[in-house]
Amino acid sequence: GAGRRYKILEATTGAKALAICRRRMPDCVLLDFRLPDLNGLEVLQALADKSGSLPCAVVMLAEIGDTHVVVDAMKYGAHDFLEKSWVTPELLERAIANAIEKAALQREVEEQRRELAIKNIMLEERLADLQREVNERRQVKEALTASERRFKRLVETLPGIVWVSDAIGSVTYINDYWTELTGLTFEQSLGAGWLAGDHPDDAPRLRAGWYQGVLTGA
């Protein structure tokens, strides 16, 4: 063809053809089904890699009436076929060019499949990691909830005031004993609201001591 130039290596037996291919894999193998030592299907099997894919384009040559040969060759991965008695330079050129293009497309598709398979494995691993993380967080949350329930049961049975505040001295929890003692609700006692439960004579001293304790971390 005007746009293509091929270096042609000829082998008279299947074994010699396979030896050539092992030294340097060609762009295309023009394979006669009827060889002195092997048939075309045996050569195709020997050419195929572990996955069963052919590493190059293959055009099978068959006799008229060898329909079963053609069908089997296509099953084994041959990219095109020609009947010997009908071969012309134009048909040969077209068949080889089409086979090389088809083989290149197949390799591209296989590469994309491998990449997708790898990405799918990575995605499954990531999803598994996320699921483990979700499960761990759920377990931690359940453990915290159970711990909070135990804490609440404990402090509600104590005959004294139990309270919790944050770093700035704002009360975030106070037990029922306090609400029963002062008449203030739980919500009214949060933040600095608990100061309303102190006796007016004690409030200034308590307020000053409280804020001093917050400032010093005592």
C-alpha positions in Angstrom: 0.0 0.0 0.0 1.1 3.6 -0.6 1.0 4.3 3.2 2.4 1.0 4.4 5.7 -0.9 4.1 6.1 -4.4 5.6 9.1 -6.5 6.1 8.1 -10.1 5.2 9.5 -13.1 7.0 8.5 -16.5 5.5 8.4 -19.8 7.3 7.6 -23.2 5.7 6.4 -24.9 8.9 4.5 -23.9 11.9 7.4 -24.5 14.2 9.6 -22.2 12.2 6.9 -19.5 12.2 6.5 -19.8 16.0 10.3 -19.5 16.4 10.2 -16.3 14.4 7.4 -14.9 16.5 9.3 -15.6 19.7 12.3 -13.7 18.5 10.2 -10.7 17.4 6.4 -10.6 17.4 5.3 -9.3 14.0 2.4 -6.9 13.3 0.5 -9.6 11.4 0.8 -13.4 10.8 -0.6 -14.6 7.4 -1.3 -18.2 8.5 -1.9 -21.1 6.2 -4.2 -23.6 7.9 -2.6 -26.6 6.2 1.1 -26.7 7.3 3.5 -29.7 7.1 3.8 -30.1 10.8 1.0 -28.2 12.5 -2.5 -27.0 11.5 -3.4 -23.4 11.8 -5.4 -23.8 15.0 -2.5 -25.4 16.8 -0.3 -22.4 15.8 -3.0 -20.0 17.1 -3.1 -21.9 20.4 0.7 -21.7 20.6 0.7 -17.9 19.8 -1.9 -17.0 22.4 -0.9 -15.7 25.8 -2.1 -17.0 29.2 -5.4 -15.1 28.8 -6.0 -16.6 25.4 -5.5 -13.4 23.5 -3.3 -13.2 20.4 -0.4 -10.8 20.7 -0.6 -9.8 17.0 -3.0 -9.7 14.1 -3.7 -13.0 12.3 -5.2 -13.6 8.9 -6.0 -17.3 8.2 -5.7 -18.8 4.7 -8.1 -21.6 4.0 -9.3 -23.7 1.1 -12.8 -23.4 -0.4 -15.1 -25.5 1.7 -13.1 -25.2 4.9 -16.0 -23.4 6.6 -15.4 -25.2 9.9 -11.8 -24.1 9.8 -12.8 -20.5 9.4 -15.3 -20.7 12.2 -12.8 -22.4 14.6 -10.0 -19.9 13.6 -12.3 -17.0 14.5 -13.1 -18.6 17.8 -9.4 -19.0 18.5 -8.9 -15.3 17.9 -8.0 -14.9 14.2 -8.9 -11.4 13.0 -9.7 -12.2 9.4 -9.5 -15.0 6.8 -9.0 -15.4 3.0 -9.8 -18.2 0.7 -6.6 -19.1 -1.2 -8.1 -19.4 -4.6 -9.7 -15.9 -4.3 -6.7 -14.0 -3.0 -5.7 -10.9 -4.9 -3.1 -8.3 -4.0 -5.9 -5.9 -3.1 -7.8 -8.3 -0.9 -4.6 -9.3 0.8 -3.6 -5.7 1.4 -7.1 -4.9 2.8 -7.3 -8.0 5.0 -3.9 -7.4 6.6 -4.6 -3.7 7.2 -8.0 -4.5 8.7 -6.6 -7.3 10.9 -3.8 -5.1 12.3 -6.3 -2.3 13.0 -8.7 -4.8 14.7 -5.9 -6.3 16.8 -4.8 -2.8 17.9 -8.4 -2.0 18.9 -8.7 -5.3 20.8 -5.5 -4.6 22.7 -6.8 -1.1 23.5 -10.1 -2.5 24.8 -8.2 -5.1 26.9 -6.0 -2.5 28.4 -9.1 -0.4 29.3 -10.7 -3.5 30.8 -7.6 -4.1 32.9 -7.5 -0.5 34.0 -11.2 -0.6 34.9 -10.7 -3.9 36.8 -7.9 -2.3 38.8 -10.0 0.8 39.5 -12.9 -1.4 40.5 -10.7 -3.3 42.9 -9.4 -0.1 44.4 -13.0 1.3 44.7 -14.1 -1.9 46.4 -11.2 -1.7 48.8 -12.0 2.0 49.5 -15.7 1.2 50.0 -14.7 -1.6 52.4 -12.5 0.8 54.3 -15.3 3.3 54.5 -17.7 0.6 55.7 -15.2 -0.4 58.4 -14.9 3.3 59.4 -18.7 3.7 59.5 -18.9 0.5 61.6 -16.2 1.7 64.0 -17.8 5.1 64.4 -21.1 3.4 65.1 -19.5 1.2 67.7 -17.8 4.2 69.3 -21.1 6.1 69.2 -23.0 3.2 70.8 -20.3 2.8 73.4 -20.5 6.5 74.2 -24.3 6.4 74.4 -24.1 3.4 76.7 -21.5 5.2 78.8 -23.6 8.3 79.0 -26.6 6.2 80.1 -24.5 4.5 82.9 -23.2 8.0 83.9 -26.7 9.4 84.1 -28.0 6.4 86.1 -25.1 6.8 88.5 -25.3 10.6 89.1 -29.1 10.6 89.4 -28.8 8.2 92.3 -26.2 10.2 94.2 -27.5 12.2 97.2 -25.7 15.4 96.1 -25.3 17.9 93.3 -23.4 16.7 90.2 -22.6 19.0 87.4 -20.4 19.3 84.3 -19.1 22.5 82.6 -17.0 23.2 79.6 -13.7 25.0 79.4 -15.2 28.5 79.7 -17.2 27.6 82.8 -20.6 27.2 81.1 -22.6 24.4 82.8 -23.6 21.7 80.3 -25.1 19.2 82.7 -26.6 19.2 86.2 -28.4 16.4 87.9 -32.0 16.1 89.1 -31.0 16.6 92.8 -30.1 20.2 91.9 -33.4 20.8 90.2 -35.3 19.3 93.1 -33.3 21.4 95.6 -33.6 24.7 93.8 -36.8 24.5 91.8 -34.9 25.5 88.7 -35.4 23.4 85.6 -32.6 21.6 83.8 -32.7 24.1 81.0 -32.8 27.1 83.4 -29.7 25.8 85.1 -27.4 25.5 82.0 -24.7 28.0 81.1 -24.6 30.6 84.0 -28.3 30.0 84.9 -27.4 28.0 87.9 -26.3 31.2 89.7 -30.0 32.0 90.1 -30.3 29.1 92.5 -27.9 30.6 95.0 -28.9 32.6 98.0 -28.6 36.4 97.2 -26.1 36.8 100.1 -23.8 34.1 98.7 -24.2 34.9 95.0 -21.4 37.6 94.7 -18.8 35.5 96.5 -19.8 32.4 94.5 -19.8 34.2 91.2 -16.3 35.7 91.9 -14.9 32.3 93.0 -16.4 30.5 90.1 -14.9 32.9 87.4 -11.6 32.9 89.2 -11.6 29.1 89.1 -12.4 29.2 85.4 -9.6 31.7 84.6 -7.0 29.7 86.5 -8.2 26.3 85.4 -8.8 25.3 89.0 
